[in-house]
Amino acid sequence: MRKQLTAVVAAAMALAITQVPAQAQGDGRVVKTDKGAVSGTVTETYRTFGNIPFAAAPVGENRWRDPQPVQAWQGVRDGTLPSPDCAQTELLGQPASQTEDCLYLNVTTPAKKTAKPRLVLVWIHGGGFVSGAANIYDARWLATKNDAVVVTINYRLGVFGFFGYPGLPESGAFGIADQQAALQWVQRNARAFGGDARNVTIFGESAGGLSVCAQLASPQAAGLFHKAIIQSGPCAMTFPGVGPGWRAREEIEQLGAAQPLGCQDIACLRNLPVSKLLEVHNVFATPAFGTRALPVDPALAQRTGRMHRVPTLVGSTHDEGTLFIGLIMPAPVPETAYRAQIAGLYGENDADKIVARYPVNGNGDARDELATVMSDGSWACGTDETRQQLSRRTKVSGYEFADVTVPMIFPDMPEFPGGYKAYHASELPFLFDFGIPLTPGQQKLSDYMIAAWGRFARTGDPGWRADVQSLAPGAVGPADFVKDHKCDFWGQL
């Protein structure tokens, strides 16, 4: 599903500034950015440029600082290499990395030249703010089928991107600031790649969708994008048993001070090896508000209208919860334990009401009911709330990905009663080439979705009249979303 970085590639990345023969520079293989020239890969249909720095390496004194300007380079930088993965632990098949110098992006464009600037799509990857990488997402379909420039970006993750500590400026929002630095790079360099800096759409899934919410709420992102797509990341997200998707800066600072890292000040912490910090990496999976990059809680900003008023497409998958329940409960859950599990996730006060509305089906395993509860209560109705609240002040469109036969993209998932269906992130192989075979019906749906995403990026309208369009092979059409997910019930709890 992804290209692994080998030791040879990693070594080559350290020597990425090379000379390219002059005769290669007239075929679109070399592009001059504001900091220097970069060479890419050119085929008959597309061009790709990888490993382009958009900020200085966040190491040493730059660890836990807002992104700093990258130094210009001489010669031509080798952009045939993918961007490195930011430091992280292994999760859902995404390999571990100890690369702290990771603020790079990739650009994919059609091969043919254009006199008219192309629309620009900027992808912010998901992974719970602790995992993921830009280079996983092969953007050739989106670029070539939409005549678009597609940029996929890295940002610092986990303890490197969202760590806080008393007295540390901008605690807890370094990863959000990285995204803004990448968007500023796009504004400066889109035209060099044939893109239109005046027509930029940001889009992301899961933590990437929440990141889009953060940029919608951040004054620092004003003017850096013109449309937004939120995929499975409702702005007021509260994960059951974990809490809200955002925390106050002060709370993150206290969380950082409580970690057993053996340091009493920032200077000591900045000298710790990456491997030591990775021991607490997943503790810092929640961006902080009350910072320059993110002054206000996006949930509050959504509710009060303090969001950038740009056309927004907001959607989710029909069965978001199956992936999470499968991960946290890999073994069957007896139906006799169902109520206790609901109480643990949603609280004792509402447990009886939820169990009454979502009774067990008698198959002996309560995980499918738990997944439905999570899909509705934690994802679908939060997504509907985001659509409703944003639509008070800007144009909003909706979708629901509902293909229950989509292949599983994550390795080694346990068996699940009734299957994973349209699980969290299951729409991704319909937008990006993951190397997963699609049936003819799924390929047709993929073409429809890619065209809709491109139409929205071009015009602010995905091309359907429904408030929420259901996306499934042979069943594209309006969805009765609120009724299907019992959002009136969840709104009363």
C-alpha positions, -999 to 999 in steps of 0.1 A, spaced: 0 0 0 29 23 5 66 26 -5 89 19 24 119 42 29 150 20 28 184 29 43 196 37 8 168 62 3 173 77 37 210 83 29 201 98 -4 177 122 12 206 136 32 223 145 -1 192 156 -19 207 187 -35 221 176 -69 227 190 -103 203 181 -131 215 182 -167 204 214 -184 186 196 -212 162 181 -186 150 215 -174 127 223 -203 104 194 -200 87 203 -168 111 182 -147 126 211 -129 106 238 -111 120 269 -94 105 275 -60 110 306 -39 139 289 -21 155 270 -50 150 246 -79 136 211 -75 135 182 -100 107 157 -101 95 127 -120 77 132 -153 55 106 -171 32 109 -200 3 118 -177 16 134 -145 45 150 -127 54 145 -91 78 164 -69 86 151 -34 107 159 -4 103 197 -8 110 215 25 84 241 35 101 250 69 134 246 86 142 213 103 124 213 137 154 200 156 176 213 184 164 248 193 136 245 168 121 215 186 88 228 200 90 261 181 66 274 155 80 265 121 109 286 110 118 297 74 138 272 54 172 283 40 175 287 2 196 262 -16 219 263 -47 216 239 -76 186 216 -81 171 196 -52 163 160 -60 125 158 -57 122 123 -70 123 111 -34 92 109 -12 89 131 19 101 113 50 76 102 77 75 124 108 87 107 141 60 83 153 53 48 167 38 20 146 1 22 142 -24 4 119 4 -7 96 20 28 94 56 20 103 75 37 131 98 66 124 125 85 143 128 113 117 123 146 134 134 166 103 102 160 84 86 193 74 83 184 37 56 182 12 48 165 -22 33 180 -53 15 162 -81 3 178 -113 -9 167 -148 20 164 -173 7 187 -199 14 224 -196 -14 249 -191 -18 285 -198 -47 288 -173 -37 283 -136 -51 250 -122 -71 246 -90 -51 235 -60 -60 208 -35 -40 206 -2 -43 172 16 -39 170 54 -35 134 64 -51 117 93 -38 93 119 -51 105 153 -25 134 154 1 107 163 5 88 130 5 91 92 25 107 65 20 127 33 37 101 10 11 74 17 -14 93 -5 -8 88 -42 -26 118 -56 -23 110 -94 -61 103 -98 -72 136 -82 -46 156 -102 -50 141 -136 -88 136 -136 -95 171 -122 -67 189 -141 -55 200 -106 -23 206 -86 -25 183 -55 -2 190 -25 2 165 3 18 178 35 36 165 66 32 181 100 47 172 134 28 145 153 23 134 188 49 146 213 67 166 186 36 184 174 13 188 203 35 187 234 31 214 260 51 226 290 47 255 314 65 285 299 68 270 265 54 295 239 26 281 217 24 249 237 3 221 221 -2 236 186 30 232 167 15 207 143 -13 231 134 13 259 129 31 235 105 0 231 84 -3 269 82 34 271 71 27 246 43 -3 266 32 18 298 31 43 278 10 14 270 -14 5 306 -17 41 315 -26 47 286 -50 15 273 -65 20 293 -97 54 277 -103 37 243 -105 9 256 -127 -15 262 -98 -38 290 -89 -30 304 -54 -64 322 -55 -83 288 -56 -69 266 -29 -90 239 -12 -79 222 20 -92 187 27 -84 161 52 -97 129 69 -100 120 106 -73 141 123 -69 157 89 -106 167 90 -102 181 125 -72 200 112 -94 215 85 -117 226 114 -87 241 131 -77 261 100 -113 273 95 -112 286 131 -77 302 130 -72 338 121 -36 328 111 -51 308 82 -71 337 68 -67 340 30 -46 308 27 -75 287 13 -108 293 -3 -128 261 2 -127 232 27 -135 195 28 -140 179 62 -139 141 60 -148 121 92 -136 149 115 -166 168 130 -154 201 146 -170 194 180 -158 158 181 -158 141 214 -145 105 214 -163 83 239 -141 74 269 -114 99 258 -129 133 256 -131 163 233 -109 167 202 -93 199 216 -78 210 249 -69 243 265 -32 252 263 -29 252 301 -42 216 303 -16 204 277 11 223 296 3 205 328 1 172 309 36 178 296 50 187 331 36 154 345 55 131 320 83 109 335 110 123 312 136 132 338 138 169 329 130 200 348 132 226 319 128 230 282 165 230 275 168 195 290 138 183 271 152 197 238 183 176 243 164 143 248 168 118 220 138 111 197 135 75 211 130 88 247 102 112 236 85 85 216 79 67 250 52 93 256 43 100 220 7 89 220 -1 109 252 -1 141 231 -29 133 205 -50 165 211 -42 199 197 -43 229 221 -63 261 216 -54 293 233 -23 296 210 -14 319 182 -20 291 156 -53 282 172 -67 309 195 -102 295 200 -117 260 205 -130 250 170 -161 236 187 -169 270 201 -159 287 168 -182 265 149 -211 272 173 -206 309 174 -197 315 137 -161 324 143 -150 304 113 -137 315 79 -168 317 57 -158 295 27 -178 268 9 -174 236 29 -181 200 21 -186 179 53 -191 141 54 -185 108 71 -187 71 65 -218 51 74 -201 28 98 -173 49 114 -173 30 147 -165 -6 134 -128 2 130 -125 16 166 -145 -11 183 -125 -37 164 -93 -22 176 -102 -17 213 -123 -49 216 -107 -75 193 -124 -104 210 -162 -109 211 -181 -90 238 -209 -111 254 -243 -95 251 -246 -97 289 -217 -71 291 -233 -47 266 -248 -23 291 -217 -21 311 -197 -13 280 -222 14 270 -220 29 305 -182 29 304 -182 48 271 -212 71 275 -218 74 312 -242 57 336 -269 83 333 -276 76 296 -268 39 295 -303 26 298 -317 50 272 -290 40 247 -294 3 253 -332 6 249 -327 25 215 -300 1 203 -310 -34 216 -287 -64 210 -296 -86 180 -290 -120 196 -258 -130 177 -239 -134 210 -214 -106 203 -223 -70 213 -195 -54 193 -217 -47 163 -242 -28 185 -214 -9 202 -201 1 168 -235 13 156 -238 34 188 -204 49 183 -210 55 146 -242 74 153 -234 91 186 -198 100 182 -194 105 144 -226 108 123 -245 132 145 -214 153 152 -210 155 115 -246 166 111 -240 192 138 -210 206 119 -230 208 87 -259 225 104 -239 251 124 -216 260 95 -245 263 71 -259 293 91 -231 315 77 -217 298 46 -226 273 18 -223 237 31 -227 204 12 -228 169 27 -220 134 18 -220 99 34 -197 71 21 -218 40 23 -201 12 4 -204 -18 28 -182 -40 6 -151 -18 5 -118 -36 10 -100 -33 44 -70 -10 40 -56 -17 75 -36 -49 81 -43 -76 107 -77 -64 118 -96 -90 139 -128 -106 126 -159 -84 133 -196 -95 135 -212 -86 102 -180 -72 88 -165 -37 90 -188 -23 63 -182 14 55 -156 18 82 -136 49 93 -113 59 64 -129 34 39 -134 62 14 -97 69 10 -89 42 -16 -117 58 -38 -98 91 -38 -61 80 -37 -44 50 -54 -37 26 -25 -30 -2 -50 -62 -20 -38 -83 -36 -66 -117 -20 -70 -147 -37 -86 -162 -21 -118 -189 -6 -96 -165 7 -71 -143 21 -98 -173 40 -112 -180 53 -77 -144 63 -74 -146 83 -106 -178 100 -94 -162 110 -61 -130 123 -76 -151 144 -101 -173 157 -72 -143 166 -51 -128 184 -81 -160 201 -90 -163 213 -54 -127 226 -54 -134 244 -86 -168 259 -79 -178 253 -43 -205 229 -54 -200 191 -56 -228 187 -81 -257 172 -61 -289 188 -48 -293 166 -17 -284 179 17 -264 147 22 -255 126 -8 -251 88 -2 -221 74 -20 -223 36 -27 -218 16 -58 -250 17 -78 -268 36 -51 -257 73 -54 -285 96 -42 -300 114 -13 -294 100 22 -320 102 50 -290 109 73 -306 123 105 -332 95 107 -308 68 98 -284 77 125 -310 87 151 -297 122 155 -329 135 171 -323 109 199 -287 119 204 -296 155 204 -318 149 235 -291 133 256 
